[in-house]
Amino acid sequence: MARDAKLSLIPLGGLGEIGKNMTVVKYGENILVIDSGLMFPEEEMLGIDIVIPDITFLLENKEMVRGIVLTHGHEDHIGALPYVLRQINVPVYGTKLTLGLLQGKLKENDVAGGVKLNTVKPRDVVDIGPFKVEFIRVSHSIPDAVAIAIHTPQGTVLHTGDFKFDQTPVDGQITDFSRLAELGHEGVLVLMSDSTNVERPGYTLSEKSVGHTFDETFRAAKGRIIVATFASNVHRLQQAIATAYKYERRVAIAGRSMVNVIGIASELGYIDFPKELFVELDEINRLPADKVVLLTTGSQGEPMSALTRMAMRDHRQIDILPGDTVIISANPIPGNEKLVARTIDHLFKQGADVIYESFSGIHVSGHPSQEELKLMMNLAKPKYFVPVHGEYRHLIKHANLAAELGIPRSNIFVGENGVVLEFNKKSARMNGRVTAGRVLVDGLGVGDVGNIVLRDRKQLSQDGILIVVVTINKESGLVAAGPDIVSRGFVYVRESEELMEEAKEKVKLALVKCEEKGVTEWASIKSNVRDVISKYLYEKTRRRPMILPIIMEV
């Protein structure tokens, strides 16, 4: 291959949004993919389970894809892989815990067979096609997180993944500062850096600080302690378990994802505890209240999560009791604030003492604040800079931070999903776009729900539906029965008989007019009925329910 082949970086997810991170590195006829994450649906995505990146570009260039490399095991970085690997079966590279969590997801989705998973360690260098891929240890809220340096003939691309500079990490595994500095000395062509916390000045607190807060809270609590956090926050879980052990409390787990992650992490040696510390969920009701800690999912107020069901008195095994201390050890993801607030209100109503405020020290972020972002840039000394992993305002603020540190504005690229960034040793430019966007997963359907279906769901949720049933005689073309009207989510028929009778008369008149004009096309008849009844109902109620005319022939 010519050594002057083009080097392109193409974000397929994670720009202008939090989640579904995915970046394509293309050199000549070779593609390497960094991460493959999902995001959770926004409020208006009614009924949608998860959102994954649109991988049309990868499918169109399937034969070029050499592998997928992973930065860490969070859902927003590995969650789309079960869907991607069904369509593109290429080798996947990641650290031990990352692949352990991925394996669980692949089994759950029946994709495990035939997928080539390759375990790497920090400081490993792996040849994938023409790319020399180097894995560099960083701190994050999950163990085994790495930044990825991709060495190409045009230069080195450094992708930070999610990181923070934690000087006292829970597992003692400190960020590989020396290697980052060496890379900066050798020369980094492009730095792609995490923008999630760019609005926060200073430094992000160490994960260990949460351990101190746990200690104080556990010591003061008189009743049961319930800790809700992200299932994947392994360091947080380890600290909660260690504190429970210190205060001679037994630990139970609620929530399927929490059970899975603790199982995988302990099997691989990332969580350490004496086996006798754990008890089954239904056993905790038989233990003294001051001898119990419950680890649970539901820190985001998810309607079906264990904590929310407990708060709503809807959990099969656990009720919230007066005197319980509930620690919500997570900040609400943007969009989840109402759900979390509602859960907290219900917990207070049950008599629990809830600790949830960010100033209480029960949660710290896993992402870098401004001073850490500056330090990463100063270590890497990149020629070009591309902010990633953040909403658009985060990317702009991160770009401004880079300019403050002396990176020329012409060398900073604030992109969007799908934009093609081309680099060589001397120059860089934005050069066109590829297909990128959101694929919605609803139940077993992947991508079969689009804007039209969501628009219909929105209309149904706001104004309901009206079904008009008419039976027409096939030979004479005259109305044989009906019209009958069925209403759901619009008005209660018995209380609005007058409105419904009037609506039926309007339908009859519309059908008579169709007969007089000799209109026999079903589509035209349906359209006339829909227009007439829609206009009438809007005049009477100022609502626009979905009108569904059904014509049957006899």
C-alpha positions as CSV (number, residue, x, y, z in Angstrom):
1,M,0.0,0.0,0.0
2,A,1.2,3.5,-0.8
3,R,2.6,5.2,2.3
4,D,0.7,8.4,1.3
5,A,-2.8,6.8,1.5
6,K,-5.4,9.1,3.1
7,L,-6.1,8.8,6.8
8,S,-9.7,9.6,7.6
9,L,-11.5,9.8,10.9
10,I,-15.3,9.4,10.7
11,P,-17.4,9.6,13.9
12,L,-20.6,7.5,13.5
13,G,-21.8,8.3,17.0
14,G,-21.0,10.2,20.1
15,L,-20.8,13.7,18.6
16,G,-23.6,16.1,19.5
17,E,-25.0,13.5,22.0
18,I,-24.1,11.6,25.1
19,G,-23.9,7.9,24.2
20,K,-23.7,5.5,21.2
21,N,-20.0,6.2,20.8
22,M,-18.4,4.9,17.6
23,T,-15.5,6.2,15.5
24,V,-14.2,4.9,12.2
25,V,-10.4,5.2,11.4
26,K,-9.9,4.6,7.7
27,Y,-6.5,4.3,6.1
28,G,-6.4,3.4,2.4
29,E,-8.6,0.4,2.0
30,N,-8.6,-0.5,5.7
31,I,-11.1,0.4,8.4
32,L,-10.7,0.1,12.2
33,V,-13.6,0.8,14.5
34,I,-13.2,2.3,18.0
35,D,-16.1,1.4,20.3
36,S,-19.7,0.5,19.4
37,G,-22.1,1.9,22.0
38,L,-25.8,2.5,22.6
39,M,-27.7,5.3,24.1
40,F,-31.0,5.3,26.0
41,P,-34.1,6.8,24.3
42,E,-35.0,10.4,24.6
43,E,-38.4,11.4,26.1
44,E,-40.1,11.7,22.7
45,M,-39.0,8.2,21.6
46,L,-42.1,6.5,22.8
47,G,-41.8,2.8,23.4
48,I,-38.2,2.6,22.1
49,D,-35.8,0.4,24.2
50,I,-32.4,1.6,23.0
51,V,-30.7,3.6,20.2
52,I,-27.7,2.4,18.3
53,P,-25.5,4.0,15.6
54,D,-26.4,3.7,11.9
55,I,-23.7,1.4,10.5
56,T,-24.7,1.8,6.8
57,F,-21.2,3.0,6.0
58,L,-19.5,-0.1,7.6
59,L,-21.9,-2.4,5.8
60,E,-21.2,-0.7,2.4
61,N,-17.4,-1.2,3.1
62,K,-17.7,-4.6,4.9
63,E,-14.6,-6.1,3.3
64,M,-12.4,-3.2,4.5
65,V,-13.3,-3.6,8.2
66,R,-10.2,-5.2,10.0
67,G,-11.4,-5.1,13.6
68,I,-13.1,-3.3,16.5
69,V,-11.2,-2.0,19.4
70,L,-12.8,-1.2,22.7
71,T,-11.9,1.5,25.3
72,H,-13.9,0.1,28.3
73,G,-17.0,-1.9,29.2
74,H,-19.7,0.7,29.6
75,E,-23.0,0.3,27.6
76,D,-22.4,3.5,25.7
77,H,-19.2,2.0,24.3
78,I,-20.0,-1.8,23.9
79,G,-23.9,-1.9,24.0
80,A,-24.4,-1.9,20.2
81,L,-22.0,-4.8,19.5
82,P,-24.6,-7.6,19.6
83,Y,-26.3,-5.8,16.7
84,V,-23.1,-4.9,14.8
85,L,-21.5,-8.3,15.1
86,R,-24.6,-10.0,13.7
87,Q,-23.9,-8.1,10.5
88,I,-20.1,-7.7,10.5
89,N,-18.2,-10.5,12.1
90,V,-14.7,-9.2,12.7
91,P,-12.2,-9.6,15.5
92,V,-12.8,-7.6,18.7
93,Y,-10.0,-6.4,20.9
94,G,-10.5,-5.3,24.6
95,T,-9.2,-5.7,28.1
96,K,-10.2,-8.6,30.3
97,L,-13.2,-7.0,32.1
98,T,-14.4,-5.2,29.0
99,L,-14.6,-8.6,27.1
100,G,-16.0,-10.3,30.1
101,L,-19.0,-7.9,30.2
102,L,-19.3,-8.0,26.4
103,Q,-19.4,-11.8,26.4
104,G,-22.3,-11.7,28.8
105,K,-24.2,-9.3,26.4
106,L,-23.4,-11.5,23.4
107,K,-24.7,-14.6,25.1
108,E,-27.9,-12.8,26.1
109,N,-28.5,-11.8,22.5
110,D,-27.5,-15.3,21.0
111,V,-24.5,-13.8,19.1
112,A,-21.7,-15.5,21.1
113,G,-20.9,-18.2,18.6
114,G,-18.0,-17.5,16.1
115,V,-17.1,-14.1,17.4
116,K,-13.4,-13.7,17.8
117,L,-12.6,-11.9,21.1
118,N,-9.0,-11.0,21.7
119,T,-7.9,-10.0,25.2
120,V,-5.2,-7.2,25.5
121,K,-3.4,-5.6,28.4
122,P,-2.3,-2.0,28.9
123,R,1.0,-1.3,27.0
124,D,0.2,-4.1,24.5
125,V,0.7,-3.2,20.8
126,V,-1.4,-5.2,18.3
127,D,-1.1,-5.2,14.5
128,I,-4.6,-4.9,12.9
129,G,-4.2,-4.6,9.1
130,P,-1.8,-1.6,8.6
131,F,-2.7,-0.1,12.0
132,K,-0.4,-0.6,15.0
133,V,-2.8,-0.3,17.9
134,E,-1.5,0.5,21.4
135,F,-3.6,0.3,24.5
136,I,-2.8,2.8,27.3
137,R,-4.1,2.6,30.9
138,V,-6.4,5.4,32.0
139,S,-8.7,5.8,35.1
140,H,-12.4,5.8,34.8
141,S,-15.5,4.7,36.8
142,I,-14.9,1.1,35.6
143,P,-11.7,-0.9,35.8
144,D,-9.6,-1.8,32.8
145,A,-10.3,1.4,30.8
146,V,-7.8,2.3,28.1
147,A,-7.0,5.1,25.7
148,I,-6.1,3.9,22.3
149,A,-3.1,5.1,20.2
150,I,-3.4,4.1,16.5
151,H,-0.1,4.4,14.7
152,T,-0.4,4.8,10.9
153,P,2.1,5.8,8.2
154,Q,0.5,9.3,8.3
155,G,0.9,9.7,12.0
156,T,-0.5,8.7,15.4
157,V,-4.2,9.1,16.3
158,L,-4.7,9.2,20.1
159,H,-8.3,8.4,21.2
160,T,-8.7,9.0,25.0
161,G,-11.9,7.0,25.5
162,D,-13.6,8.0,28.7
163,F,-11.0,8.9,31.3
164,K,-10.2,11.0,34.4
165,F,-6.8,11.6,36.1
166,D,-7.5,9.9,39.4
167,Q,-4.4,10.1,41.6
168,T,-5.8,7.6,44.1
169,P,-7.8,5.0,42.1
170,V,-9.7,2.3,44.1
171,D,-7.7,-0.5,42.4
172,G,-4.4,1.4,42.6
173,Q,-4.0,1.3,38.8
174,I,-2.9,4.8,37.9
175,T,-3.2,6.4,34.4
176,D,0.0,5.7,32.4
177,F,1.1,9.3,32.4
178,S,4.6,8.5,31.2
179,R,3.4,6.7,28.1
180,L,1.1,9.6,27.2
181,A,4.0,12.0,27.7
182,E,6.2,9.8,25.5
183,L,3.6,9.8,22.8
184,G,3.5,13.6,23.0
185,H,7.3,13.6,22.6
186,E,7.2,11.2,19.6
187,G,4.4,13.3,18.0
188,V,0.6,12.9,18.0
189,L,-1.0,13.8,14.8
190,V,-4.6,13.9,16.1
191,L,-6.0,13.9,19.6
192,M,-9.7,12.8,20.1
193,S,-10.7,13.6,23.6
194,D,-13.7,13.1,25.9
195,S,-15.8,16.3,26.3
196,T,-18.5,15.1,28.7
197,N,-17.4,17.3,31.7
198,V,-15.8,20.2,29.9
199,E,-18.2,22.7,31.6
200,R,-16.8,21.8,35.0
201,P,-13.8,23.8,36.2
202,G,-11.0,22.3,38.2
203,Y,-10.4,18.6,38.7
204,T,-12.9,15.7,39.1
205,L,-12.7,14.2,42.6
206,S,-11.2,10.8,43.2
207,E,-13.4,7.7,43.3
208,K,-11.9,7.1,46.7
209,S,-13.7,10.1,48.1
210,V,-17.0,8.2,47.7
211,G,-15.6,5.4,49.9
212,H,-15.1,8.0,52.7
213,T,-18.7,9.1,52.4
214,F,-19.9,5.5,52.4
215,D,-17.9,5.0,55.6
216,E,-19.5,7.9,57.4
217,T,-23.0,7.0,56.2
218,F,-22.7,3.3,57.1
219,R,-21.4,4.1,60.5
220,A,-24.3,6.5,61.3
221,A,-27.2,4.4,59.8
222,K,-29.4,2.6,62.3
223,G,-31.5,0.6,59.9
224,R,-31.0,-1.1,56.5
225,I,-28.8,0.5,53.9
226,I,-29.8,0.5,50.2
227,V,-27.2,1.6,47.7
228,A,-28.4,2.4,44.1
229,T,-25.8,2.9,41.5
230,F,-24.9,2.0,37.9
231,A,-24.4,-1.8,37.7
232,S,-21.2,-1.2,35.7
233,N,-19.6,1.0,38.3
234,V,-17.4,-1.8,39.6
235,H,-15.2,0.5,41.8
236,R,-18.3,1.9,43.5
237,L,-19.7,-1.6,44.1
238,Q,-16.3,-2.7,45.5
239,Q,-16.3,0.2,48.0
240,A,-19.8,-0.4,49.1
241,I,-19.1,-4.2,49.7
242,A,-15.8,-3.4,51.5
243,T,-17.7,-0.9,53.8
244,A,-20.5,-3.4,54.5
245,Y,-17.8,-5.9,55.5
246,K,-16.2,-3.4,57.8
247,Y,-19.5,-2.7,59.6
248,E,-20.4,-6.4,59.7
249,R,-23.4,-6.1,57.4
250,R,-24.5,-8.8,55.0
251,V,-25.0,-7.9,51.3
252,A,-27.8,-8.8,49.0
253,I,-28.2,-7.8,45.3
254,A,-31.4,-6.7,43.5
255,G,-31.6,-6.1,39.7
256,R,-30.6,-8.5,36.9
257,S,-27.8,-6.3,35.5
258,M,-26.3,-5.8,38.9
259,V,-26.3,-9.6,39.5
260,N,-24.6,-10.1,36.1
261,V,-21.9,-7.5,36.5
262,I,-21.0,-8.5,40.1
263,G,-20.9,-12.2,38.9
264,I,-18.5,-11.4,36.0
265,A,-16.3,-8.9,37.9
266,S,-15.8,-11.2,40.9
267,E,-15.1,-14.2,38.6
268,L,-12.4,-12.2,36.8
269,G,-11.0,-10.8,40.0
270,Y,-12.1,-7.2,39.8
271,I,-14.3,-7.4,42.9
272,D,-13.0,-9.0,46.0
273,F,-15.2,-10.2,49.0
274,P,-15.6,-13.1,51.3
275,K,-18.3,-15.4,49.9
276,E,-20.1,-15.7,53.2
277,L,-20.8,-11.9,53.1
278,F,-23.5,-12.3,50.5
279,V,-27.1,-13.5,51.1
280,E,-30.0,-14.2,48.9
281,L,-32.5,-11.4,48.4
282,D,-35.4,-13.0,50.3
283,E,-33.1,-13.7,53.3
284,I,-32.6,-10.0,54.2
285,N,-36.1,-9.8,55.7
286,R,-35.0,-12.4,58.4
287,L,-31.9,-10.4,59.3
288,P,-31.7,-7.5,61.9
289,A,-32.1,-4.2,60.0
290,D,-28.7,-2.9,61.1
291,K,-27.0,-6.0,59.6
292,V,-28.2,-5.5,56.0
293,V,-26.9,-3.7,52.8
294,L,-28.8,-4.0,49.6
295,L,-27.0,-3.1,46.3
296,T,-29.6,-2.3,43.6
297,T,-30.2,-0.9,40.1
298,G,-32.5,2.0,39.6
299,S,-30.2,5.1,40.2
300,Q,-31.8,6.7,37.1
301,G,-35.4,6.1,38.2
302,E,-36.0,3.6,35.4
303,P,-39.7,2.5,35.7
304,M,-38.9,-1.3,35.7
305,S,-35.8,-1.1,37.9
306,A,-35.6,-2.7,41.3
307,L,-35.3,0.6,43.3
308,T,-38.3,2.2,41.5
309,R,-40.4,-0.9,42.1
310,M,-39.5,-0.8,45.8
311,A,-40.4,2.9,46.0
312,M,-43.8,2.2,44.4
313,R,-44.4,-0.8,46.7
314,D,-44.4,-3.0,43.7
315,H,-41.3,-5.3,44.4
316,R,-41.9,-9.0,45.0
317,Q,-39.4,-9.4,47.8
318,I,-38.4,-6.0,49.3
319,D,-40.5,-3.2,50.8
320,I,-39.0,0.1,51.9
321,L,-39.3,0.4,55.7
322,P,-39.2,3.5,57.9
323,G,-35.6,4.0,59.0
324,D,-34.0,2.6,55.8
325,T,-31.2,4.7,54.5
326,V,-31.2,4.9,50.7
327,I,-28.1,6.1,48.9
328,I,-28.5,7.1,45.3
329,S,-24.9,7.1,44.2
330,A,-25.3,8.6,40.7
331,N,-26.2,11.8,39.0
332,P,-29.3,11.8,36.8
333,I,-28.4,11.4,33.1
334,P,-29.9,14.4,31.2
335,G,-33.5,13.7,30.6
336,N,-33.9,11.4,33.6
337,E,-34.3,14.1,36.2
338,K,-38.1,13.8,36.5
339,L,-37.9,10.0,36.9
340,V,-35.2,10.2,39.6
341,A,-37.1,13.0,41.5
342,R,-40.3,10.9,41.4
343,T,-38.5,7.9,42.8
344,I,-36.9,10.0,45.6
345,D,-40.3,11.5,46.5
346,H,-41.8,8.0,46.8
347,L,-38.9,6.8,49.0
348,F,-39.4,9.7,51.4
349,K,-43.1,8.9,51.5
350,Q,-42.3,5.4,52.7
351,G,-40.3,6.8,55.5
352,A,-36.7,6.3,54.2
353,D,-33.9,8.7,54.7
354,V,-32.6,9.4,51.1
355,I,-29.1,10.7,50.4
356,Y,-28.9,11.9,46.8
357,E,-27.6,15.4,46.6
358,S,-24.4,15.8,44.5
359,F,-22.8,17.9,47.4
360,S,-23.2,15.0,49.8
361,G,-20.2,13.2,48.2
362,I,-21.9,10.0,47.4
363,H,-21.2,10.3,43.7
364,V,-18.2,11.5,41.6
365,S,-18.0,11.6,37.9
366,G,-15.8,9.3,35.8
367,H,-15.0,12.0,33.3
368,P,-12.3,14.7,33.3
369,S,-13.0,18.3,34.3
370,Q,-11.3,21.3,32.6
371,E,-7.8,21.0,34.3
372,E,-7.6,17.3,33.4
373,L,-8.6,18.0,29.8
374,K,-5.8,20.6,29.6
375,L,-3.3,18.2,31.1
376,M,-4.2,15.5,28.5
377,M,-3.6,18.1,25.7
378,N,-0.4,19.2,27.2
379,L,0.9,15.6,27.6
380,A,-0.2,14.6,24.1
381,K,0.9,17.9,22.3
382,P,-1.3,17.1,19.3
383,K,-1.0,18.8,15.9
384,Y,-4.8,18.5,15.3
385,F,-7.6,18.3,17.9
386,V,-11.1,16.7,17.6
387,P,-13.3,16.9,20.7
388,V,-15.6,13.8,21.0
389,H,-18.1,12.3,23.4
390,G,-20.4,15.2,24.1
391,E,-23.4,17.3,23.1
392,Y,-22.6,20.1,20.7
393,R,-22.0,22.8,23.4
394,H,-19.5,20.5,25.0
395,L,-17.6,20.1,21.8
396,I,-17.5,23.9,21.2
397,K,-16.3,24.5,24.8
398,H,-13.6,21.8,24.5
399,A,-12.5,23.4,21.2
400,N,-12.2,26.8,23.0
401,L,-10.1,25.1,25.7
402,A,-7.8,23.7,23.1
403,A,-7.4,27.2,21.5
404,E,-6.6,28.7,24.9
405,L,-3.7,26.2,25.1
406,G,-2.3,27.4,21.8
407,I,-3.6,24.9,19.3
408,P,-4.4,27.0,16.2
409,R,-8.1,27.3,15.4
410,S,-7.5,26.0,11.9
411,N,-6.2,22.7,13.5
412,I,-9.3,22.2,15.7
413,F,-12.3,20.3,14.1
414,V,-15.7,20.3,15.7
415,G,-17.5,17.7,13.7
416,E,-20.9,16.0,13.6
417,N,-21.7,12.3,13.2
418,G,-21.0,11.3,9.7
419,V,-18.5,14.0,8.8
420,V,-15.3,12.8,7.1
421,L,-12.1,14.3,8.6
422,E,-9.0,13.8,6.4
423,F,-5.5,14.1,7.7
424,N,-2.0,13.8,6.5
425,K,1.4,15.0,7.9
426,K,1.0,18.5,6.4
427,S,-2.7,19.3,6.3
428,A,-6.2,18.4,7.4
429,R,-9.7,19.1,6.1
430,M,-13.4,18.1,6.4
431,N,-14.2,16.3,3.2
432,G,-17.8,15.3,2.8
433,R,-20.1,13.1,4.8
434,V,-21.2,9.5,5.1
435,T,-24.5,8.1,6.3
436,A,-24.8,8.4,10.0
437,G,-27.7,8.6,12.4
438,R,-29.8,6.7,14.8
439,V,-31.3,3.2,14.5
440,L,-34.1,2.6,17.0
441,V,-34.4,-0.8,18.7
442,D,-37.9,-1.7,19.9
443,G,-38.3,-5.2,21.2
444,L,-36.9,-7.6,18.6
445,G,-37.2,-5.0,15.8
446,V,-34.0,-3.2,14.8
447,G,-34.6,-0.1,12.7
448,D,-38.2,-1.0,11.8
449,V,-39.5,2.0,13.8
450,G,-38.8,5.4,12.2
451,N,-40.0,8.9,12.4
452,I,-43.4,8.1,10.9
453,V,-44.1,5.4,13.5
454,L,-42.9,7.8,16.3
455,R,-45.1,10.6,15.0
456,D,-48.1,8.2,15.1
457,R,-47.3,7.1,18.6
458,K,-47.0,10.7,19.7
459,Q,-50.4,11.5,18.2
460,L,-52.0,8.4,19.8
461,S,-50.5,9.4,23.2
462,Q,-51.8,13.0,22.9
463,D,-55.2,12.7,21.3
464,G,-56.1,9.0,21.0
465,I,-57.7,7.1,18.1
466,L,-61.1,6.9,16.5
467,I,-62.0,3.9,14.4
468,V,-64.9,4.3,11.9
469,V,-66.3,1.0,10.6
470,V,-68.6,0.9,7.6
471,T,-70.0,-2.1,5.7
472,I,-70.8,-1.6,2.0
473,N,-72.9,-3.8,-0.2
474,K,-70.6,-5.1,-3.0
475,E,-73.2,-5.1,-5.7
476,S,-75.2,-2.0,-5.0
477,G,-72.4,0.1,-3.5
478,L,-74.7,1.2,-0.8
479,V,-74.0,1.2,3.0
480,A,-75.2,-2.1,4.4
481,A,-74.3,-1.5,8.1
482,G,-72.8,1.2,10.2
483,P,-71.1,3.5,10.5
484,D,-69.9,2.4,13.9
485,I,-67.4,4.3,15.9
486,V,-64.9,2.9,18.4
487,S,-62.9,5.4,20.5
488,R,-59.7,4.7,22.5
489,G,-57.8,7.5,24.4
490,F,-60.1,10.2,22.9
491,V,-63.3,10.4,24.8
492,Y,-65.2,7.9,26.9
493,V,-68.1,7.0,24.5
494,R,-70.8,6.6,27.2
495,E,-70.2,10.1,28.5
496,S,-70.1,11.6,24.9
497,E,-73.0,9.9,23.2
498,E,-74.2,13.1,21.7
499,L,-70.8,13.8,20.1
500,M,-70.5,10.3,18.8
501,E,-74.0,10.3,17.3
502,E,-73.3,13.6,15.6
503,A,-70.0,12.2,14.3
504,K,-71.9,9.2,12.8
505,E,-74.3,11.5,11.0
506,K,-71.3,13.4,9.6
507,V,-69.9,10.1,8.3
508,K,-73.3,9.1,6.8
509,L,-73.4,12.5,4.9
510,A,-69.9,12.0,3.6
511,L,-70.8,8.5,2.3
512,V,-74.0,9.9,0.6
513,K,-71.9,12.6,-1.1
514,C,-69.5,10.0,-2.3
515,E,-72.4,7.9,-3.8
516,E,-73.8,11.0,-5.5
517,K,-70.5,11.9,-7.0
518,G,-70.0,8.2,-8.1
519,V,-66.8,7.8,-5.9
520,T,-66.2,4.1,-5.6
521,E,-62.4,4.0,-4.9
522,W,-62.0,2.9,-1.3
523,A,-59.0,5.2,-0.7
524,S,-61.1,8.2,-1.8
525,I,-64.0,7.2,0.4
526,K,-61.7,6.8,3.4
527,S,-60.1,10.1,2.7
528,N,-63.4,11.9,2.6
529,V,-64.6,10.2,5.8
530,R,-61.3,11.1,7.5
531,D,-61.5,14.8,6.4
532,V,-65.1,15.3,7.4
533,I,-64.9,13.7,10.9
534,S,-61.5,15.3,11.6
535,K,-62.8,18.8,10.9
536,Y,-66.0,18.2,12.9
537,L,-64.1,16.8,16.0
538,Y,-61.6,19.6,15.9
539,E,-64.4,22.2,15.9
540,K,-66.1,20.5,18.8
541,T,-63.1,19.4,21.0
542,R,-60.0,21.2,19.7
543,R,-58.4,17.8,19.5
544,R,-57.0,15.8,16.6
545,P,-57.3,12.1,17.3
546,M,-56.0,9.6,14.8
547,I,-58.9,8.7,12.5
548,L,-58.9,5.2,11.1
549,P,-61.7,4.4,8.6
550,I,-62.3,0.7,7.9
551,I,-64.5,-0.3,5.0
552,M,-65.8,-3.9,4.6
553,E,-67.6,-5.4,1.7
554,V,-70.5,-7.9,1.8
